[in-house]
Amino acid sequence: QYTEREMRWQIARMEPRLLLNRLTKGRYLDILLAHAPPWGIHDAGDLPHRGFKGFLKFMDRYRPRYLIHGHTHPATTDTAPVRYRETEVIHVHGYKILDIEVGCPKKGVGLGSVPAQKH
């Protein structure tokens, strides 16, 4: 069980790689897989099931297409997908089959956007 501070540190450790992705692939990342949910989305009121505020800041800055998490149980929280800005937050309990469009960068793509293509 991470504290909010520990989770912020885990996120900070990812930043150099995310910046490199942005420079070489034209985007930071498509999917963030996490055990716990973001603060206020699919979380519960008790401390062990409370989401992380750091994930909200992460989504604000890096705009992943998807944040996929588990941890909370359907009986205690709404599990419908939630759109947070540009990110679809998906709760997966048990299992889910996801049909995801993947961006395919072209050679020489710098900081521009990458069109999504269905694979």
Jmol script that loads the backbone (N, CA, C; Angstrom):
load data "model"
ATOM      1  N   GLN A   1       0.846  -1.177   0.000  1.00  0.00           N
ATOM      2  CA  GLN A   1       0.000   0.000   0.000  1.00  0.00           C
ATOM      3  C   GLN A   1       0.890   1.238   0.000  1.00  0.00           C
ATOM      4  N   TYR A   2       0.871   1.988  -1.088  1.00  0.00           N
ATOM      5  CA  TYR A   2       1.651   3.217  -1.188  1.00  0.00           C
ATOM      6  C   TYR A   2       0.909   4.383  -0.551  1.00  0.00           C
ATOM      7  N   THR A   3       1.676   5.310   0.004  1.00  0.00           N
ATOM      8  CA  THR A   3       1.101   6.581   0.427  1.00  0.00           C
ATOM      9  C   THR A   3       1.036   7.479  -0.808  1.00  0.00           C
ATOM     10  N   GLU A   4       0.335   8.591  -0.691  1.00  0.00           N
ATOM     11  CA  GLU A   4       0.271   9.549  -1.802  1.00  0.00           C
ATOM     12  C   GLU A   4       1.684  10.013  -2.179  1.00  0.00           C
ATOM     13  N   ARG A   5       2.496  10.267  -1.198  1.00  0.00           N
ATOM     14  CA  ARG A   5       3.869  10.727  -1.447  1.00  0.00           C
ATOM     15  C   ARG A   5       4.684   9.656  -2.184  1.00  0.00           C
ATOM     16  N   GLU A   6       4.561   8.415  -1.760  1.00  0.00           N
ATOM     17  CA  GLU A   6       5.287   7.333  -2.426  1.00  0.00           C
ATOM     18  C   GLU A   6       4.832   7.163  -3.877  1.00  0.00           C
ATOM     19  N   MET A   7       3.536   7.337  -4.121  1.00  0.00           N
ATOM     20  CA  MET A   7       3.037   7.220  -5.490  1.00  0.00           C
ATOM     21  C   MET A   7       3.549   8.373  -6.351  1.00  0.00           C
ATOM     22  N   ARG A   8       3.613   9.576  -5.784  1.00  0.00           N
ATOM     23  CA  ARG A   8       4.180  10.704  -6.538  1.00  0.00           C
ATOM     24  C   ARG A   8       5.627  10.404  -6.931  1.00  0.00           C
ATOM     25  N   TRP A   9       6.381   9.766  -6.035  1.00  0.00           N
ATOM     26  CA  TRP A   9       7.759   9.396  -6.338  1.00  0.00           C
ATOM     27  C   TRP A   9       7.804   8.365  -7.469  1.00  0.00           C
ATOM     28  N   GLN A  10       6.912   7.376  -7.433  1.00  0.00           N
ATOM     29  CA  GLN A  10       6.864   6.375  -8.499  1.00  0.00           C
ATOM     30  C   GLN A  10       6.578   7.042  -9.845  1.00  0.00           C
ATOM     31  N   ILE A  11       5.673   8.000  -9.841  1.00  0.00           N
ATOM     32  CA  ILE A  11       5.343   8.730 -11.070  1.00  0.00           C
ATOM     33  C   ILE A  11       6.546   9.538 -11.535  1.00  0.00           C
ATOM     34  N   ALA A  12       7.219  10.211 -10.612  1.00  0.00           N
ATOM     35  CA  ALA A  12       8.392  11.023 -10.963  1.00  0.00           C
ATOM     36  C   ALA A  12       9.485  10.162 -11.596  1.00  0.00           C
ATOM     37  N   ARG A  13       9.619   8.941 -11.138  1.00  0.00           N
ATOM     38  CA  ARG A  13      10.627   8.033 -11.699  1.00  0.00           C
ATOM     39  C   ARG A  13      10.326   7.679 -13.154  1.00  0.00           C
ATOM     40  N   MET A  14       9.061   7.770 -13.560  1.00  0.00           N
ATOM     41  CA  MET A  14       8.667   7.457 -14.933  1.00  0.00           C
ATOM     42  C   MET A  14       8.934   8.611 -15.894  1.00  0.00           C
ATOM     43  N   GLU A  15       9.055   9.822 -15.378  1.00  0.00           N
ATOM     44  CA  GLU A  15       9.084  11.015 -16.227  1.00  0.00           C
ATOM     45  C   GLU A  15      10.193  11.030 -17.281  1.00  0.00           C
ATOM     46  N   PRO A  16      11.441  10.650 -16.965  1.00  0.00           N
ATOM     47  CA  PRO A  16      12.452  10.676 -18.037  1.00  0.00           C
ATOM     48  C   PRO A  16      12.075   9.797 -19.230  1.00  0.00           C
ATOM     49  N   ARG A  17      11.551   8.625 -18.970  1.00  0.00           N
ATOM     50  CA  ARG A  17      11.155   7.725 -20.058  1.00  0.00           C
ATOM     51  C   ARG A  17       9.966   8.291 -20.836  1.00  0.00           C
ATOM     52  N   LEU A  18       9.035   8.913 -20.129  1.00  0.00           N
ATOM     53  CA  LEU A  18       7.885   9.515 -20.798  1.00  0.00           C
ATOM     54  C   LEU A  18       8.323  10.641 -21.727  1.00  0.00           C
ATOM     55  N   LEU A  19       9.263  11.460 -21.282  1.00  0.00           N
ATOM     56  CA  LEU A  19       9.770  12.552 -22.123  1.00  0.00           C
ATOM     57  C   LEU A  19      10.491  11.998 -23.351  1.00  0.00           C
ATOM     58  N   LEU A  20      11.254  10.936 -23.168  1.00  0.00           N
ATOM     59  CA  LEU A  20      11.919  10.294 -24.303  1.00  0.00           C
ATOM     60  C   LEU A  20      10.887   9.748 -25.287  1.00  0.00           C
ATOM     61  N   ASN A  21       9.833   9.128 -24.789  1.00  0.00           N
ATOM     62  CA  ASN A  21       8.754   8.653 -25.665  1.00  0.00           C
ATOM     63  C   ASN A  21       8.169   9.797 -26.478  1.00  0.00           C
ATOM     64  N   ARG A  22       7.949  10.925 -25.835  1.00  0.00           N
ATOM     65  CA  ARG A  22       7.361  12.085 -26.519  1.00  0.00           C
ATOM     66  C   ARG A  22       8.260  12.546 -27.663  1.00  0.00           C
ATOM     67  N   LEU A  23       9.566  12.561 -27.411  1.00  0.00           N
ATOM     68  CA  LEU A  23      10.511  12.998 -28.439  1.00  0.00           C
ATOM     69  C   LEU A  23      10.651  11.991 -29.573  1.00  0.00           C
ATOM     70  N   THR A  24      10.629  10.714 -29.269  1.00  0.00           N
ATOM     71  CA  THR A  24      10.885   9.693 -30.286  1.00  0.00           C
ATOM     72  C   THR A  24       9.629   9.116 -30.924  1.00  0.00           C
ATOM     73  N   LYS A  25       8.514   9.136 -30.212  1.00  0.00           N
ATOM     74  CA  LYS A  25       7.288   8.515 -30.720  1.00  0.00           C
ATOM     75  C   LYS A  25       6.151   9.515 -30.936  1.00  0.00           C
ATOM     76  N   GLY A  26       6.351  10.743 -30.493  1.00  0.00           N
ATOM     77  CA  GLY A  26       5.321  11.751 -30.698  1.00  0.00           C
ATOM     78  C   GLY A  26       4.240  11.765 -29.634  1.00  0.00           C
ATOM     79  N   ARG A  27       4.365  10.932 -28.622  1.00  0.00           N
ATOM     80  CA  ARG A  27       3.391  10.900 -27.532  1.00  0.00           C
ATOM     81  C   ARG A  27       4.080  10.346 -26.288  1.00  0.00           C
ATOM     82  N   TYR A  28       3.495  10.623 -25.134  1.00  0.00           N
ATOM     83  CA  TYR A  28       4.084  10.137 -23.882  1.00  0.00           C
ATOM     84  C   TYR A  28       3.818   8.650 -23.684  1.00  0.00           C
ATOM     85  N   LEU A  29       2.551   8.267 -23.745  1.00  0.00           N
ATOM     86  CA  LEU A  29       2.154   6.867 -23.601  1.00  0.00           C
ATOM     87  C   LEU A  29       0.695   6.732 -23.995  1.00  0.00           C
ATOM     88  N   ASP A  30       0.301   5.523 -24.311  1.00  0.00           N
ATOM     89  CA  ASP A  30      -1.092   5.244 -24.655  1.00  0.00           C
ATOM     90  C   ASP A  30      -1.865   4.693 -23.467  1.00  0.00           C
ATOM     91  N   ILE A  31      -1.229   3.804 -22.703  1.00  0.00           N
ATOM     92  CA  ILE A  31      -1.927   3.080 -21.641  1.00  0.00           C
ATOM     93  C   ILE A  31      -1.104   3.122 -20.363  1.00  0.00           C
ATOM     94  N   LEU A  32      -1.747   3.488 -19.271  1.00  0.00           N
ATOM     95  CA  LEU A  32      -1.132   3.364 -17.955  1.00  0.00           C
ATOM     96  C   LEU A  32      -1.891   2.271 -17.212  1.00  0.00           C
ATOM     97  N   LEU A  33      -1.186   1.217 -16.830  1.00  0.00           N
ATOM     98  CA  LEU A  33      -1.769   0.154 -16.011  1.00  0.00           C
ATOM     99  C   LEU A  33      -1.399   0.423 -14.572  1.00  0.00           C
ATOM    100  N   ALA A  34      -2.384   0.425 -13.706  1.00  0.00           N
ATOM    101  CA  ALA A  34      -2.146   0.694 -12.291  1.00  0.00           C
ATOM    102  C   ALA A  34      -2.984  -0.258 -11.451  1.00  0.00           C
ATOM    103  N   HIS A  35      -2.497  -0.540 -10.283  1.00  0.00           N
ATOM    104  CA  HIS A  35      -3.274  -1.375  -9.369  1.00  0.00           C
ATOM    105  C   HIS A  35      -4.449  -0.572  -8.807  1.00  0.00           C
ATOM    106  N   ALA A  36      -4.161   0.622  -8.330  1.00  0.00           N
ATOM    107  CA  ALA A  36      -5.167   1.459  -7.666  1.00  0.00           C
ATOM    108  C   ALA A  36      -5.774   2.465  -8.643  1.00  0.00           C
ATOM    109  N   PRO A  37      -6.953   2.980  -8.324  1.00  0.00           N
ATOM    110  CA  PRO A  37      -7.603   3.968  -9.183  1.00  0.00           C
ATOM    111  C   PRO A  37      -7.117   5.387  -8.894  1.00  0.00           C
ATOM    112  N   PRO A  38      -7.491   6.328  -9.764  1.00  0.00           N
ATOM    113  CA  PRO A  38      -7.250   7.734  -9.465  1.00  0.00           C
ATOM    114  C   PRO A  38      -8.202   8.211  -8.366  1.00  0.00           C
ATOM    115  N   TRP A  39      -7.842   9.280  -7.705  1.00  0.00           N
ATOM    116  CA  TRP A  39      -8.654   9.903  -6.662  1.00  0.00           C
ATOM    117  C   TRP A  39     -10.021  10.284  -7.230  1.00  0.00           C
ATOM    118  N   GLY A  40     -11.085   9.846  -6.566  1.00  0.00           N
ATOM    119  CA  GLY A  40     -12.436  10.252  -6.952  1.00  0.00           C
ATOM    120  C   GLY A  40     -13.038   9.492  -8.119  1.00  0.00           C
ATOM    121  N   ILE A  41     -12.298   8.566  -8.709  1.00  0.00           N
ATOM    122  CA  ILE A  41     -12.808   7.773  -9.830  1.00  0.00           C
ATOM    123  C   ILE A  41     -12.669   6.297  -9.456  1.00  0.00           C
ATOM    124  N   HIS A  42     -13.779   5.627  -9.294  1.00  0.00           N
ATOM    125  CA  HIS A  42     -13.804   4.198  -8.955  1.00  0.00           C
ATOM    126  C   HIS A  42     -13.176   3.888  -7.599  1.00  0.00           C
ATOM    127  N   ASP A  43     -12.909   4.890  -6.770  1.00  0.00           N
ATOM    128  CA  ASP A  43     -12.313   4.584  -5.465  1.00  0.00           C
ATOM    129  C   ASP A  43     -13.391   4.543  -4.397  1.00  0.00           C
ATOM    130  N   ALA A  44     -12.997   4.170  -3.198  1.00  0.00           N
ATOM    131  CA  ALA A  44     -13.922   4.088  -2.068  1.00  0.00           C
ATOM    132  C   ALA A  44     -13.425   5.020  -0.966  1.00  0.00           C
ATOM    133  N   GLY A  45     -14.248   5.239   0.034  1.00  0.00           N
ATOM    134  CA  GLY A  45     -13.924   6.187   1.088  1.00  0.00           C
ATOM    135  C   GLY A  45     -12.912   5.718   2.112  1.00  0.00           C
ATOM    136  N   ASP A  46     -12.750   4.405   2.250  1.00  0.00           N
ATOM    137  CA  ASP A  46     -11.804   3.917   3.256  1.00  0.00           C
ATOM    138  C   ASP A  46     -10.369   4.034   2.733  1.00  0.00           C
ATOM    139  N   LEU A  47      -9.428   4.210   3.646  1.00  0.00           N
ATOM    140  CA  LEU A  47      -8.036   4.469   3.280  1.00  0.00           C
ATOM    141  C   LEU A  47      -7.436   3.428   2.329  1.00  0.00           C
ATOM    142  N   PRO A  48      -7.632   2.120   2.558  1.00  0.00           N
ATOM    143  CA  PRO A  48      -7.011   1.149   1.647  1.00  0.00           C
ATOM    144  C   PRO A  48      -7.540   1.200   0.211  1.00  0.00           C
ATOM    145  N   HIS A  49      -8.737   1.745   0.017  1.00  0.00           N
ATOM    146  CA  HIS A  49      -9.343   1.767  -1.316  1.00  0.00           C
ATOM    147  C   HIS A  49      -9.481   3.174  -1.890  1.00  0.00           C
ATOM    148  N   ARG A  50      -8.815   4.120  -1.286  1.00  0.00           N
ATOM    149  CA  ARG A  50      -8.834   5.499  -1.763  1.00  0.00           C
ATOM    150  C   ARG A  50      -7.889   5.622  -2.955  1.00  0.00           C
ATOM    151  N   GLY A  51      -8.308   6.354  -3.971  1.00  0.00           N
ATOM    152  CA  GLY A  51      -7.474   6.549  -5.157  1.00  0.00           C
ATOM    153  C   GLY A  51      -6.364   7.562  -4.919  1.00  0.00           C
ATOM    154  N   PHE A  52      -5.494   7.708  -5.910  1.00  0.00           N
ATOM    155  CA  PHE A  52      -4.345   8.599  -5.800  1.00  0.00           C
ATOM    156  C   PHE A  52      -4.562   9.898  -6.569  1.00  0.00           C
ATOM    157  N   LYS A  53      -4.342  11.021  -5.889  1.00  0.00           N
ATOM    158  CA  LYS A  53      -4.407  12.333  -6.534  1.00  0.00           C
ATOM    159  C   LYS A  53      -3.319  12.464  -7.590  1.00  0.00           C
ATOM    160  N   GLY A  54      -2.196  11.798  -7.354  1.00  0.00           N
ATOM    161  CA  GLY A  54      -1.096  11.846  -8.318  1.00  0.00           C
ATOM    162  C   GLY A  54      -1.494  11.345  -9.699  1.00  0.00           C
ATOM    163  N   PHE A  55      -2.442  10.409  -9.765  1.00  0.00           N
ATOM    164  CA  PHE A  55      -2.897   9.923 -11.066  1.00  0.00           C
ATOM    165  C   PHE A  55      -3.687  10.997 -11.813  1.00  0.00           C
ATOM    166  N   LEU A  56      -4.406  11.851 -11.096  1.00  0.00           N
ATOM    167  CA  LEU A  56      -5.117  12.948 -11.760  1.00  0.00           C
ATOM    168  C   LEU A  56      -4.120  13.901 -12.407  1.00  0.00           C
ATOM    169  N   LYS A  57      -3.077  14.263 -11.667  1.00  0.00           N
ATOM    170  CA  LYS A  57      -2.037  15.140 -12.216  1.00  0.00           C
ATOM    171  C   LYS A  57      -1.326  14.463 -13.383  1.00  0.00           C
ATOM    172  N   PHE A  58      -1.097  13.155 -13.251  1.00  0.00           N
ATOM    173  CA  PHE A  58      -0.468  12.392 -14.332  1.00  0.00           C
ATOM    174  C   PHE A  58      -1.311  12.487 -15.605  1.00  0.00           C
ATOM    175  N   MET A  59      -2.626  12.271 -15.482  1.00  0.00           N
ATOM    176  CA  MET A  59      -3.506  12.330 -16.652  1.00  0.00           C
ATOM    177  C   MET A  59      -3.568  13.740 -17.217  1.00  0.00           C
ATOM    178  N   ASP A  60      -3.542  14.751 -16.347  1.00  0.00           N
ATOM    179  CA  ASP A  60      -3.528  16.140 -16.819  1.00  0.00           C
ATOM    180  C   ASP A  60      -2.303  16.411 -17.686  1.00  0.00           C
ATOM    181  N   ARG A  61      -1.157  15.933 -17.235  1.00  0.00           N
ATOM    182  CA  ARG A  61       0.098  16.252 -17.913  1.00  0.00           C
ATOM    183  C   ARG A  61       0.390  15.348 -19.111  1.00  0.00           C
ATOM    184  N   TYR A  62       0.237  14.036 -18.950  1.00  0.00           N
ATOM    185  CA  TYR A  62       0.692  13.090 -19.973  1.00  0.00           C
ATOM    186  C   TYR A  62      -0.411  12.557 -20.876  1.00  0.00           C
ATOM    187  N   ARG A  63      -1.654  12.790 -20.527  1.00  0.00           N
ATOM    188  CA  ARG A  63      -2.809  12.466 -21.358  1.00  0.00           C
ATOM    189  C   ARG A  63      -2.789  11.058 -21.976  1.00  0.00           C
ATOM    190  N   PRO A  64      -2.649  10.015 -21.149  1.00  0.00           N
ATOM    191  CA  PRO A  64      -2.740   8.674 -21.739  1.00  0.00           C
ATOM    192  C   PRO A  64      -4.148   8.448 -22.287  1.00  0.00           C
ATOM    193  N   ARG A  65      -4.260   7.616 -23.282  1.00  0.00           N
ATOM    194  CA  ARG A  65      -5.598   7.294 -23.796  1.00  0.00           C
ATOM    195  C   ARG A  65      -6.399   6.526 -22.762  1.00  0.00           C
ATOM    196  N   TYR A  66      -5.705   5.629 -22.054  1.00  0.00           N
ATOM    197  CA  TYR A  66      -6.381   4.777 -21.086  1.00  0.00           C
ATOM    198  C   TYR A  66      -5.587   4.711 -19.789  1.00  0.00           C
ATOM    199  N   LEU A  67      -6.299   4.713 -18.681  1.00  0.00           N
ATOM    200  CA  LEU A  67      -5.746   4.323 -17.387  1.00  0.00           C
ATOM    201  C   LEU A  67      -6.578   3.129 -16.960  1.00  0.00           C
ATOM    202  N   ILE A  68      -5.930   1.992 -16.858  1.00  0.00           N
ATOM    203  CA  ILE A  68      -6.620   0.750 -16.529  1.00  0.00           C
ATOM    204  C   ILE A  68      -6.182   0.317 -15.140  1.00  0.00           C
ATOM    205  N   HIS A  69      -7.139   0.055 -14.273  1.00  0.00           N
ATOM    206  CA  HIS A  69      -6.818  -0.301 -12.886  1.00  0.00           C
ATOM    207  C   HIS A  69      -7.794  -1.339 -12.367  1.00  0.00           C
ATOM    208  N   GLY A  70      -7.468  -1.883 -11.212  1.00  0.00           N
ATOM    209  CA  GLY A  70      -8.340  -2.809 -10.498  1.00  0.00           C
ATOM    210  C   GLY A  70      -8.484  -2.328  -9.074  1.00  0.00           C
ATOM    211  N   HIS A  71      -8.210  -3.182  -8.137  1.00  0.00           N
ATOM    212  CA  HIS A  71      -8.121  -2.934  -6.700  1.00  0.00           C
ATOM    213  C   HIS A  71      -9.467  -2.817  -5.985  1.00  0.00           C
ATOM    214  N   THR A  72     -10.321  -1.905  -6.395  1.00  0.00           N
ATOM    215  CA  THR A  72     -11.606  -1.767  -5.711  1.00  0.00           C
ATOM    216  C   THR A  72     -12.571  -2.824  -6.241  1.00  0.00           C
ATOM    217  N   HIS A  73     -13.584  -3.112  -5.455  1.00  0.00           N
ATOM    218  CA  HIS A  73     -14.508  -4.187  -5.799  1.00  0.00           C
ATOM    219  C   HIS A  73     -15.842  -3.615  -6.276  1.00  0.00           C
ATOM    220  N   PRO A  74     -16.442  -4.240  -7.291  1.00  0.00           N
ATOM    221  CA  PRO A  74     -17.679  -3.718  -7.865  1.00  0.00           C
ATOM    222  C   PRO A  74     -18.800  -3.487  -6.859  1.00  0.00           C
ATOM    223  N   ALA A  75     -18.841  -4.239  -5.784  1.00  0.00           N
ATOM    224  CA  ALA A  75     -19.915  -4.064  -4.798  1.00  0.00           C
ATOM    225  C   ALA A  75     -19.782  -2.747  -4.039  1.00  0.00           C
ATOM    226  N   THR A  76     -18.582  -2.160  -4.023  1.00  0.00           N
ATOM    227  CA  THR A  76     -18.367  -0.940  -3.233  1.00  0.00           C
ATOM    228  C   THR A  76     -18.210   0.312  -4.075  1.00  0.00           C
ATOM    229  N   THR A  77     -18.165   0.188  -5.387  1.00  0.00           N
ATOM    230  CA  THR A  77     -17.955   1.362  -6.233  1.00  0.00           C
ATOM    231  C   THR A  77     -18.544   1.139  -7.620  1.00  0.00           C
ATOM    232  N   ASP A  78     -18.885   2.214  -8.299  1.00  0.00           N
ATOM    233  CA  ASP A  78     -19.357   2.152  -9.678  1.00  0.00           C
ATOM    234  C   ASP A  78     -18.162   1.812 -10.568  1.00  0.00           C
ATOM    235  N   THR A  79     -18.313   0.863 -11.463  1.00  0.00           N
ATOM    236  CA  THR A  79     -17.184   0.427 -12.288  1.00  0.00           C
ATOM    237  C   THR A  79     -17.331   0.802 -13.761  1.00  0.00           C
ATOM    238  N   ALA A  80     -18.317   1.616 -14.107  1.00  0.00           N
ATOM    239  CA  ALA A  80     -18.471   2.034 -15.500  1.00  0.00           C
ATOM    240  C   ALA A  80     -17.264   2.874 -15.920  1.00  0.00           C
ATOM    241  N   PRO A  81     -16.809   2.737 -17.167  1.00  0.00           N
ATOM    242  CA  PRO A  81     -15.692   3.571 -17.627  1.00  0.00           C
ATOM    243  C   PRO A  81     -16.008   5.057 -17.449  1.00  0.00           C
ATOM    244  N   VAL A  82     -14.989   5.815 -17.103  1.00  0.00           N
ATOM    245  CA  VAL A  82     -15.133   7.253 -16.858  1.00  0.00           C
ATOM    246  C   VAL A  82     -14.145   7.994 -17.739  1.00  0.00           C
ATOM    247  N   ARG A  83     -14.596   9.063 -18.368  1.00  0.00           N
ATOM    248  CA  ARG A  83     -13.716   9.918 -19.153  1.00  0.00           C
ATOM    249  C   ARG A  83     -13.208  11.022 -18.232  1.00  0.00           C
ATOM    250  N   TYR A  84     -11.884  11.126 -18.095  1.00  0.00           N
ATOM    251  CA  TYR A  84     -11.253  12.227 -17.361  1.00  0.00           C
ATOM    252  C   TYR A  84     -10.381  12.969 -18.365  1.00  0.00           C
ATOM    253  N   ARG A  85     -10.843  14.127 -18.785  1.00  0.00           N
ATOM    254  CA  ARG A  85     -10.186  14.910 -19.832  1.00  0.00           C
ATOM    255  C   ARG A  85     -10.001  14.029 -21.067  1.00  0.00           C
ATOM    256  N   GLU A  86      -8.768  13.698 -21.439  1.00  0.00           N
ATOM    257  CA  GLU A  86      -8.526  12.894 -22.644  1.00  0.00           C
ATOM    258  C   GLU A  86      -8.335  11.407 -22.343  1.00  0.00           C
ATOM    259  N   THR A  87      -8.473  11.022 -21.084  1.00  0.00           N
ATOM    260  CA  THR A  87      -8.186   9.650 -20.672  1.00  0.00           C
ATOM    261  C   THR A  87      -9.463   8.905 -20.315  1.00  0.00           C
ATOM    262  N   GLU A  88      -9.589   7.696 -20.834  1.00  0.00           N
ATOM    263  CA  GLU A  88     -10.678   6.820 -20.418  1.00  0.00           C
ATOM    264  C   GLU A  88     -10.155   5.956 -19.275  1.00  0.00           C
ATOM    265  N   VAL A  89     -10.788   6.078 -18.111  1.00  0.00           N
ATOM    266  CA  VAL A  89     -10.391   5.319 -16.925  1.00  0.00           C
ATOM    267  C   VAL A  89     -11.268   4.073 -16.874  1.00  0.00           C
ATOM    268  N   ILE A  90     -10.623   2.916 -16.918  1.00  0.00           N
ATOM    269  CA  ILE A  90     -11.344   1.649 -17.000  1.00  0.00           C
ATOM    270  C   ILE A  90     -11.015   0.797 -15.782  1.00  0.00           C
ATOM    271  N   HIS A  91     -12.061   0.398 -15.083  1.00  0.00           N
ATOM    272  CA  HIS A  91     -11.921  -0.485 -13.918  1.00  0.00           C
ATOM    273  C   HIS A  91     -12.033  -1.918 -14.413  1.00  0.00           C
ATOM    274  N   VAL A  92     -11.026  -2.723 -14.133  1.00  0.00           N
ATOM    275  CA  VAL A  92     -11.071  -4.130 -14.548  1.00  0.00           C
ATOM    276  C   VAL A  92     -11.028  -5.002 -13.304  1.00  0.00           C
ATOM    277  N   HIS A  93     -12.123  -5.624 -13.023  1.00  0.00           N
ATOM    278  CA  HIS A  93     -12.212  -6.557 -11.901  1.00  0.00           C
ATOM    279  C   HIS A  93     -12.551  -7.903 -12.503  1.00  0.00           C
ATOM    280  N   GLY A  94     -11.784  -8.909 -12.162  1.00  0.00           N
ATOM    281  CA  GLY A  94     -11.939 -10.195 -12.841  1.00  0.00           C
ATOM    282  C   GLY A  94     -11.177 -10.109 -14.145  1.00  0.00           C
ATOM    283  N   TYR A  95     -11.874  -9.798 -15.224  1.00  0.00           N
ATOM    284  CA  TYR A  95     -11.196  -9.570 -16.492  1.00  0.00           C
ATOM    285  C   TYR A  95     -12.087  -8.723 -17.384  1.00  0.00           C
ATOM    286  N   LYS A  96     -11.494  -8.098 -18.362  1.00  0.00           N
ATOM    287  CA  LYS A  96     -12.209  -7.340 -19.386  1.00  0.00           C
ATOM    288  C   LYS A  96     -11.481  -7.580 -20.700  1.00  0.00           C
ATOM    289  N   ILE A  97     -12.221  -7.612 -21.772  1.00  0.00           N
ATOM    290  CA  ILE A  97     -11.638  -7.665 -23.106  1.00  0.00           C
ATOM    291  C   ILE A  97     -11.772  -6.268 -23.688  1.00  0.00           C
ATOM    292  N   LEU A  98     -10.649  -5.679 -24.025  1.00  0.00           N
ATOM    293  CA  LEU A  98     -10.637  -4.312 -24.534  1.00  0.00           C
ATOM    294  C   LEU A  98     -10.219  -4.306 -25.996  1.00  0.00           C
ATOM    295  N   ASP A  99     -10.927  -3.549 -26.804  1.00  0.00           N
ATOM    296  CA  ASP A  99     -10.567  -3.336 -28.201  1.00  0.00           C
ATOM    297  C   ASP A  99      -9.954  -1.944 -28.260  1.00  0.00           C
ATOM    298  N   ILE A 100      -8.644  -1.887 -28.411  1.00  0.00           N
ATOM    299  CA  ILE A 100      -7.924  -0.623 -28.297  1.00  0.00           C
ATOM    300  C   ILE A 100      -7.307  -0.255 -29.634  1.00  0.00           C
ATOM    301  N   GLU A 101      -7.523   0.997 -30.050  1.00  0.00           N
ATOM    302  CA  GLU A 101      -6.854   1.513 -31.234  1.00  0.00           C
ATOM    303  C   GLU A 101      -5.449   1.929 -30.835  1.00  0.00           C
ATOM    304  N   VAL A 102      -4.482   1.533 -31.647  1.00  0.00           N
ATOM    305  CA  VAL A 102      -3.085   1.814 -31.334  1.00  0.00           C
ATOM    306  C   VAL A 102      -2.541   2.818 -32.331  1.00  0.00           C
ATOM    307  N   GLY A 103      -1.875   3.852 -31.833  1.00  0.00           N
ATOM    308  CA  GLY A 103      -1.212   4.818 -32.704  1.00  0.00           C
ATOM    309  C   GLY A 103       0.043   4.194 -33.284  1.00  0.00           C
ATOM    310  N   CYS A 104       0.271   4.362 -34.575  1.00  0.00           N
ATOM    311  CA  CYS A 104       1.445   3.795 -35.228  1.00  0.00           C
ATOM    312  C   CYS A 104       2.329   4.934 -35.713  1.00  0.00           C
ATOM    313  N   PRO A 105       3.393   5.247 -34.971  1.00  0.00           N
ATOM    314  CA  PRO A 105       4.239   6.353 -35.392  1.00  0.00           C
ATOM    315  C   PRO A 105       4.990   6.025 -36.675  1.00  0.00           C
ATOM    316  N   LYS A 106       5.190   7.042 -37.491  1.00  0.00           N
ATOM    317  CA  LYS A 106       5.968   6.886 -38.705  1.00  0.00           C
ATOM    318  C   LYS A 106       7.396   7.305 -38.419  1.00  0.00           C
ATOM    319  N   LYS A 107       8.300   6.801 -39.201  1.00  0.00           N
ATOM    320  CA  LYS A 107       9.707   7.128 -39.021  1.00  0.00           C
ATOM    321  C   LYS A 107       9.885   8.642 -39.138  1.00  0.00           C
ATOM    322  N   GLY A 108      10.647   9.209 -38.216  1.00  0.00           N
ATOM    323  CA  GLY A 108      10.927  10.635 -38.249  1.00  0.00           C
ATOM    324  C   GLY A 108       9.897  11.485 -37.534  1.00  0.00           C
ATOM    325  N   VAL A 109       8.935  10.874 -36.864  1.00  0.00           N
ATOM    326  CA  VAL A 109       7.938  11.648 -36.134  1.00  0.00           C
ATOM    327  C   VAL A 109       8.606  12.287 -34.933  1.00  0.00           C
ATOM    328  N   GLY A 110       8.446  13.573 -34.784  1.00  0.00           N
ATOM    329  CA  GLY A 110       9.031  14.275 -33.644  1.00  0.00           C
ATOM    330  C   GLY A 110       7.972  14.565 -32.613  1.00  0.00           C
ATOM    331  N   LEU A 111       7.684  15.835 -32.417  1.00  0.00           N
ATOM    332  CA  LEU A 111       6.718  16.220 -31.395  1.00  0.00           C
ATOM    333  C   LEU A 111       5.299  16.307 -31.918  1.00  0.00           C
ATOM    334  N   GLY A 112       5.062  15.952 -33.161  1.00  0.00           N
ATOM    335  CA  GLY A 112       3.723  16.023 -33.710  1.00  0.00           C
ATOM    336  C   GLY A 112       2.831  14.914 -33.200  1.00  0.00           C
ATOM    337  N   SER A 113       1.555  14.997 -33.523  1.00  0.00           N
ATOM    338  CA  SER A 113       0.630  13.957 -33.088  1.00  0.00           C
ATOM    339  C   SER A 113       0.717  12.765 -34.031  1.00  0.00           C
ATOM    340  N   VAL A 114       0.324  11.626 -33.531  1.00  0.00           N
ATOM    341  CA  VAL A 114       0.373  10.382 -34.292  1.00  0.00           C
ATOM    342  C   VAL A 114      -1.055   9.912 -34.517  1.00  0.00           C
ATOM    343  N   PRO A 115      -1.463   9.703 -35.768  1.00  0.00           N
ATOM    344  CA  PRO A 115      -2.834   9.254 -36.002  1.00  0.00           C
ATOM    345  C   PRO A 115      -3.042   7.837 -35.494  1.00  0.00           C
ATOM    346  N   ALA A 116      -4.217   7.596 -34.954  1.00  0.00           N
ATOM    347  CA  ALA A 116      -4.557   6.258 -34.473  1.00  0.00           C
ATOM    348  C   ALA A 116      -4.991   5.405 -35.650  1.00  0.00           C
ATOM    349  N   GLN A 117      -4.612   4.149 -35.623  1.00  0.00           N
ATOM    350  CA  GLN A 117      -5.020   3.200 -36.644  1.00  0.00           C
ATOM    351  C   GLN A 117      -5.522   1.947 -35.964  1.00  0.00           C
ATOM    352  N   LYS A 118      -6.517   1.327 -36.536  1.00  0.00           N
ATOM    353  CA  LYS A 118      -7.073   0.091 -35.986  1.00  0.00           C
ATOM    354  C   LYS A 118      -6.202  -1.078 -36.415  1.00  0.00           C
ATOM    355  N   HIS A 119      -5.814  -1.923 -35.473  1.00  0.00           N
ATOM    356  CA  HIS A 119      -4.997  -3.108 -35.769  1.00  0.00           C
ATOM    357  C   HIS A 119      -5.744  -4.358 -35.402  1.00  0.00           C
TER     358      HIS A 119
END
end "model"
wireframe off; spacefill off
backbone 0.3
color backbone group
